[in-house]
Amino acid sequence: MQIAANLSLLFSEKPLIERIVAAAAAGFDGVEIQFPYEVPAIRLKEELERAGLPLALINLPAADFLQGGPGLAAVPQRQAEFNAALQLALSYAAMVRPDCVNVLPGRLAEGVTREQALATLEANLARAAEAFAVLGISVVCEAINPLDMPGFLINDAEQLDALLRRVDHPNCLAQLDFYHMARQGLDLPACIARLAGRIGHVQFADCPGRGEPGSGGVDFAAALAALQASGYRGWLGAEYRPAGATRDSLDWLARWRAGDYR
């Protein structure tokens, strides 16, 4: 499994485009970016090629999600906006070639029932999965804990499993974030086993605090052993918040390379 730096959180002391070279210098195998669209696709492609790093993942545009809004994917009244976001992401991804595109479920919108939201999300995930399959890019969907993000539609592996079964598309997979499961006190190996064979991308941070591995209590050795046993061989995205400069938070990377997952 290869390790990608999440450039939306790591190396944030630098402009986004400069974080790619910083990630390469630090020894990462690739990068992921939540919402890269501020950078022209051709510019991002050139910087990735210059640094010799592949792009593991980007997110589909999600409108007001980062500002506390519901986002787009599960809101029936925002279908036209979702369709436009899908077209933008398809065009962008065709240039920068991420392995995966994450379609965020978002928050339950006011005036929308949970079943209405899930039905809309199901249809939009199926549509996105079909569209990105043409490019050879997987669509993933993630669960986010409700303690950090109240109102988020999909919270745990059980709900994510049920959603994937509803969508029932071979190009729609799970994005499993160790931090969001651990934040809820869930058993990581059990979460992995539940989604085995349908995991398209993995992210991690320690818990509590969402810091680098070793700063909290997550048993990464057990989680990574379960992930290996599940057959997953994809990316591990380092999506944590460094306490200071990113370069001062990277002791774990050398340990992991040596097989020490403390």
C-alpha positions in Angstrom: 0.0 0.0 0.0 1.2 3.5 -0.9 0.9 6.6 1.2 -0.5 9.8 -0.1 -0.2 13.3 1.5 -3.5 15.1 1.8 -2.5 18.5 0.6 -5.6 20.1 2.0 -4.3 19.6 5.5 -0.6 18.9 5.2 2.0 21.5 4.2 -0.6 24.2 4.6 2.2 26.6 5.4 2.8 26.7 1.6 0.5 27.7 -1.3 -1.4 24.6 -2.6 0.6 24.2 -5.8 3.9 24.2 -3.8 2.7 21.5 -1.5 3.2 18.9 -4.3 7.0 19.3 -4.4 7.0 19.4 -0.6 5.2 16.1 -0.4 7.6 14.5 -2.8 10.6 15.8 -0.8 9.1 14.4 2.4 8.9 10.9 0.8 5.2 10.5 0.1 4.2 8.2 -2.8 1.4 10.5 -4.0 -1.0 13.2 -3.0 -4.7 13.7 -2.6 -6.5 17.1 -2.6 -10.0 17.6 -1.3 -11.1 20.4 -3.7 -8.3 21.3 -6.1 -10.4 23.4 -8.5 -8.8 26.7 -7.7 -5.8 25.5 -9.6 -6.2 25.1 -13.3 -6.2 21.4 -14.3 -3.3 21.8 -16.7 -1.2 23.5 -14.0 -1.9 20.8 -11.5 -1.1 18.1 -14.1 2.3 19.8 -14.8 3.2 20.1 -11.2 2.3 16.5 -10.5 4.4 15.3 -13.4 7.3 17.6 -12.4 7.3 16.1 -8.9 6.8 12.6 -10.2 3.7 12.0 -8.0 0.4 10.4 -8.9 -2.9 11.9 -7.7 -4.8 9.5 -5.5 -8.0 11.3 -4.9 -10.0 14.5 -5.3 -13.6 15.4 -4.2 -16.5 16.3 -6.4 -17.4 19.9 -5.9 -19.7 20.2 -2.9 -20.9 23.9 -3.0 -21.6 25.1 0.5 -20.6 22.0 2.4 -17.3 23.3 3.9 -19.3 26.4 5.1 -21.7 24.2 7.0 -24.3 23.7 4.3 -25.8 20.4 3.1 -23.7 20.1 -0.1 -25.2 18.8 -3.3 -25.3 15.0 -3.6 -28.3 14.3 -1.3 -30.5 17.4 -1.9 -33.3 16.8 -4.4 -33.7 20.6 -5.0 -30.1 21.0 -6.0 -30.0 18.4 -8.7 -29.0 20.9 -11.4 -26.1 22.1 -9.3 -25.0 18.5 -8.7 -25.1 17.8 -12.4 -23.0 20.8 -13.1 -20.5 19.8 -10.4 -20.3 16.3 -11.9 -19.5 17.8 -15.3 -16.8 20.0 -13.9 -15.2 17.1 -12.0 -15.3 14.9 -15.1 -13.5 17.6 -17.2 -11.0 18.2 -14.4 -10.3 14.6 -13.7 -9.8 13.8 -17.4 -6.8 16.1 -17.2 -5.3 15.3 -13.8 -6.3 11.6 -13.7 -6.9 10.8 -10.0 -7.4 7.2 -9.1 -10.6 8.1 -7.2 -13.2 10.8 -6.9 -15.0 11.2 -3.6 -18.7 12.2 -3.7 -19.5 13.5 -0.3 -23.0 12.6 1.0 -23.2 15.9 2.8 -25.6 16.9 5.5 -29.4 16.3 5.7 -31.0 19.4 4.2 -33.8 21.3 5.9 -37.2 20.1 4.7 -35.8 16.8 3.2 -36.5 13.5 4.9 -33.7 11.0 5.4 -35.2 8.6 2.8 -35.6 11.4 0.2 -31.9 12.3 0.8 -30.7 8.7 0.5 -32.7 8.1 -2.6 -31.2 11.2 -4.2 -27.7 10.3 -3.1 -28.2 6.7 -4.4 -29.2 8.0 -7.8 -26.3 10.6 -7.9 -23.7 8.0 -6.9 -24.9 5.6 -9.6 -24.8 8.4 -12.2 -21.3 9.5 -11.1 -20.0 5.9 -11.0 -21.2 5.3 -14.5 -19.7 8.5 -15.8 -16.3 8.1 -14.2 -16.1 4.5 -15.2 -15.5 5.7 -18.8 -12.3 7.4 -17.6 -11.2 4.4 -15.5 -11.7 6.4 -12.3 -13.4 4.9 -9.2 -16.1 6.8 -7.4 -15.9 6.6 -3.6 -18.2 7.7 -0.8 -17.3 8.2 2.8 -18.7 8.1 6.3 -18.0 11.0 8.6 -18.5 11.0 12.3 -21.5 13.1 13.7 -19.5 14.4 16.7 -17.3 16.6 14.5 -19.9 17.1 11.8 -23.5 16.9 13.1 -26.1 16.2 10.5 -23.8 14.3 8.1 -25.9 11.8 6.3 -23.6 8.7 6.5 -21.7 8.2 9.7 -20.3 4.6 10.0 -19.4 1.4 8.2 -22.8 0.0 8.7 -24.6 2.9 7.0 -21.9 3.1 4.3 -22.4 -0.7 3.6 -26.2 -0.2 3.3 -25.7 2.7 0.9 -23.3 0.8 -1.3 -25.8 -2.1 -1.5 -28.5 0.4 -2.5 -26.3 1.9 -5.3 -25.1 -1.6 -6.4 -22.6 -0.3 -9.0 -19.2 -2.0 -9.4 -17.5 1.5 -9.8 -19.0 2.9 -6.5 -16.8 1.9 -3.5 -16.2 2.9 0.1 -13.8 5.5 1.3 -12.9 4.4 4.8 -11.4 6.9 7.2 -9.9 5.4 10.3 -10.2 8.7 12.2 -14.0 9.0 11.7 -14.6 5.4 12.8 -12.3 5.7 15.8 -13.9 9.0 16.8 -17.1 7.1 17.4 -15.4 4.3 19.4 -15.9 1.8 16.6 -13.8 -1.3 16.1 -11.6 -0.6 13.0 -10.9 -4.2 12.1 -14.6 -4.9 12.2 -15.4 -1.9 10.0 -12.8 -3.1 7.5 -14.2 -6.6 7.5 -17.7 -5.3 6.9 -16.6 -3.4 3.8 -13.9 -5.9 2.6 -13.8 -6.1 -1.2 -15.5 -2.8 -1.6 -13.0 -0.4 -0.2 -11.7 2.0 -2.9 -9.7 4.5 -0.7 -8.5 4.7 2.9 -7.6 7.8 4.9 -6.2 8.0 8.4 -5.4 10.2 11.4 -4.9 9.5 15.0 -7.7 9.9 17.6 -8.4 11.9 19.7 -7.3 15.1 18.1 -7.0 14.1 14.4 -3.2 14.4 14.6 -0.4 12.3 13.1 -0.1 8.6 14.0 1.3 8.2 17.5 -0.4 11.3 18.8 -3.5 9.4 20.0 -4.7 6.0 20.7 -5.6 4.4 17.4 -4.2 0.9 17.0 -2.8 1.3 13.5 -1.0 -2.0 13.6 -4.3 -3.9 14.0 -6.1 -1.7 11.5 -3.5 -2.1 8.8 -3.2 -5.8 9.4 -7.0 -6.1 8.9 -6.8 -4.0 5.8 -4.1 -6.2 4.4 -6.1 -9.3 5.2 -9.1 -7.8 3.4 -7.2 -7.7 0.2 -7.0 -3.9 -0.1 -3.9 -2.7 -1.9 -4.8 0.9 -2.6 -3.8 4.2 -1.2 -3.5 5.3 2.4 -4.2 9.0 2.6 -2.6 10.9 5.4 -5.4 13.3 6.3 -4.4 14.7 9.7 -3.9 18.1 11.2 -0.2 18.7 12.2 0.2 20.5 15.5 2.9 22.7 13.9 4.9 22.5 10.6 4.1 19.4 8.7 7.8 18.4 8.4 7.9 18.2 12.2 5.1 15.7 12.3 6.5 13.1 10.0 8.4 10.7 12.3 5.6 8.2 11.8 6.3 8.0 8.1 9.8 6.5 8.5 8.5 4.1 11.2 5.7 2.9 8.9 8.2 2.4 6.0 10.1 0.1 8.4 6.9 -1.8 9.4 6.5 -0.2 12.8 2.9 1.0 13.0 2.9 2.4 16.6 
